[in-house]
Amino acid sequence: MAKPLPVALMRMALAMAPTAVPVSSLLAQAPSGDSGCRPLYAPDASGATAGDKLKDVDFAPIPGRVRQRIGNDLIFEGTGGGQAKTSAPRYLLQVVGLQENLMSRFVDIQGRVSCATYAVQASFRLIDAKEKKVVFQGTSHARAAFESFDSPDATVRAREDAENRAARAIADDLKTRLAAYLSRP
C-alpha cells in the first residue's frame, strides 16, 4: 500500500499546479467554423481521401531484396492491393539511398553472437511529375532484432525475418509521411 503524501507536500503541489479551467469556457472561446484540423485519412473538401491521393504516386523501382520489399509494401499500401490509377501519376517517389547495418548486441565469452539488430535507413524524395521538382524529401529509420542460433539456416531465416520487419516499418513510415504531405490543403 502506498504511503499518503505529507500535508505540506500536498499543499505545495496544489499551489504549483495550474488552475483548472472548465471545459465549457474553453469551448466558448474556440473559433467557430473549420479549425483546419481533421483526421489524416478523412475526406477533404473535394471528397478525396489521403488513400485516394496515394494512388497518384508512382514508385520508382528499388533494386535489392530489402529495397524490393519496401517497394512492394509501398505499392500495396498505395493501391490497397487493387488496381492502380489508369491516369498518369502526379508524383514519383524515389528511394535514393538505403543504408543497412548489422549490429551485434550480445556476445558471449567464446565470441558467439546470440542477438543482433538489423538497422535500415532510407532516404527518399517525392518528385512532382509535371514540374520535375522535388516537393518533399526525408529519411526513415527502422530497426529489428533477431536471435542467432546454432543452426546457420535458422540464423539466416531469422535475419531475413528481421529484414522484412524493418522493410515493413520503413514502408509504413513512408506511407504515413506521404499521406500527411498529400493531405495538406
C-alpha positions in Angstrom: 0.0 0.0 0.0 1.3 3.5 -0.9 2.1 5.9 1.8 0.0 9.1 1.9 1.8 12.3 1.0 2.5 14.7 3.8 0.1 17.5 4.0 2.8 20.2 3.4 3.9 18.4 0.2 0.3 18.2 -1.0 -0.3 21.9 -0.4 2.9 22.7 -2.3 1.9 20.5 -5.2 -1.6 22.2 -5.4 0.0 25.7 -5.2 2.3 24.8 -8.1 -0.4 23.1 -10.3 -2.1 25.2 -13.0 -5.6 26.4 -12.2 -8.2 24.1 -13.7 -10.4 25.7 -16.4 -13.9 24.4 -17.0 -14.2 22.8 -20.5 -17.3 24.9 -21.2 -15.3 28.1 -21.0 -12.7 26.7 -23.4 -15.4 25.7 -25.9 -16.9 29.2 -25.7 -13.5 30.7 -26.7 -13.0 28.3 -29.6 -13.4 29.8 -33.1 -16.5 28.8 -34.9 -16.2 27.1 -38.2 -13.5 24.9 -39.6 -10.4 24.8 -37.3 -8.3 23.3 -40.1 -7.7 20.1 -38.0 -9.1 16.9 -39.4 -8.1 13.2 -39.3 -5.4 12.2 -41.7 -7.5 9.8 -43.7 -10.7 11.8 -43.6 -12.0 13.2 -46.9 -11.0 16.8 -47.7 -13.3 19.5 -49.1 -13.3 17.8 -52.6 -14.1 14.4 -51.1 -10.7 12.9 -51.8 -9.0 11.0 -49.0 -5.3 10.6 -48.4 -5.7 7.0 -49.7 -7.0 8.3 -53.0 -4.1 10.7 -53.2 -1.6 8.0 -52.6 -2.8 6.4 -55.8 -1.4 9.4 -57.6 2.1 8.3 -56.6 4.2 6.1 -58.8 7.0 4.2 -57.1 10.4 4.0 -58.8 11.9 0.5 -58.8 14.3 -0.2 -56.0 17.0 -2.9 -56.7 17.9 -5.4 -53.9 15.9 -7.7 -51.7 15.2 -5.4 -48.8 14.6 -2.5 -51.2 12.2 -4.5 -53.3 10.3 -5.5 -50.1 10.0 -1.8 -49.2 8.8 -1.0 -52.8 6.3 -3.9 -52.8 4.8 -2.8 -49.5 4.5 0.8 -50.7 2.8 -0.3 -53.9 0.4 -2.4 -51.9 -0.3 0.4 -49.4 -0.8 2.9 -52.2 -3.3 0.8 -54.2 -4.7 -1.2 -51.3 -3.9 -4.3 -53.2 -6.3 -3.3 -56.0 -5.7 -1.7 -59.4 -3.6 1.4 -59.7 -5.0 4.5 -61.3 -5.0 4.4 -65.0 -4.2 8.1 -65.4 -0.6 9.3 -65.4 0.7 9.6 -61.8 1.1 13.1 -60.4 4.2 12.2 -58.3 7.1 9.9 -58.3 8.6 8.5 -55.1 12.3 7.6 -55.3 14.2 5.9 -52.5 17.6 7.4 -53.3 19.7 5.9 -50.5 19.4 2.8 -48.4 21.9 2.1 -45.7 21.8 -1.3 -44.0 23.7 -2.2 -40.8 24.0 -5.3 -38.7 24.9 -4.7 -35.1 25.8 -7.5 -32.6 24.1 -7.0 -29.3 25.1 -9.9 -27.1 28.4 -11.7 -27.4 29.3 -14.5 -25.0 32.7 -15.4 -23.6 33.5 -17.6 -26.6 32.8 -14.7 -29.0 29.4 -16.1 -30.3 26.7 -13.6 -31.1 23.4 -14.5 -29.6 21.4 -11.5 -30.5 21.8 -8.9 -33.3 19.9 -5.9 -34.6 19.3 -5.2 -38.3 19.0 -1.4 -38.9 18.0 0.3 -42.1 17.8 3.9 -43.1 16.1 5.0 -46.3 16.4 8.5 -47.8 13.5 9.4 -50.2 12.3 12.2 -52.3 8.9 12.9 -53.8 9.0 14.4 -57.2 6.3 16.3 -59.0 5.9 14.5 -62.3 4.9 17.6 -64.3 7.5 20.1 -62.9 10.3 17.5 -62.3 10.9 19.2 -59.0 11.5 17.6 -55.5 8.5 18.7 -53.4 9.1 16.6 -50.3 12.1 14.6 -49.0 13.3 13.0 -45.9 14.8 9.9 -44.2 13.1 7.0 -42.5 14.7 4.7 -40.0 13.8 1.2 -38.7 15.4 -1.5 -36.5 14.6 -5.1 -35.9 16.3 -7.5 -33.5 16.8 -11.2 -34.1 18.4 -14.1 -32.4 21.4 -16.1 -33.7 21.1 -19.9 -33.4 23.5 -22.8 -33.6 21.9 -23.7 -37.0 23.2 -21.4 -39.8 19.9 -21.9 -41.7 17.9 -20.8 -38.7 20.0 -17.7 -38.2 19.7 -16.8 -41.9 15.9 -17.1 -41.7 15.8 -15.1 -38.5 17.8 -12.3 -40.2 15.5 -12.4 -43.3 12.6 -12.0 -40.9 14.2 -9.0 -39.2 14.9 -7.5 -42.7 11.2 -8.0 -43.6 10.0 -6.4 -40.4 12.3 -3.4 -40.9 11.3 -3.0 -44.5 7.6 -3.1 -43.5 8.3 -0.4 -40.8 10.0 1.8 -43.4 7.1 1.3 -45.8 4.6 2.2 -43.1 6.5 5.3 -42.2 6.8 6.4 -45.8 3.1 5.9 -46.4 2.2 7.9 -43.3 4.6 10.7 -44.2 3.3 10.8 -47.8 -0.3 10.8 -46.7 0.4 13.7 -44.4 2.2 15.7 -47.2 -0.5 14.9 -49.8 -3.4 15.7 -47.5 -2.2 19.3 -47.0 -4.7 21.9 -48.2 
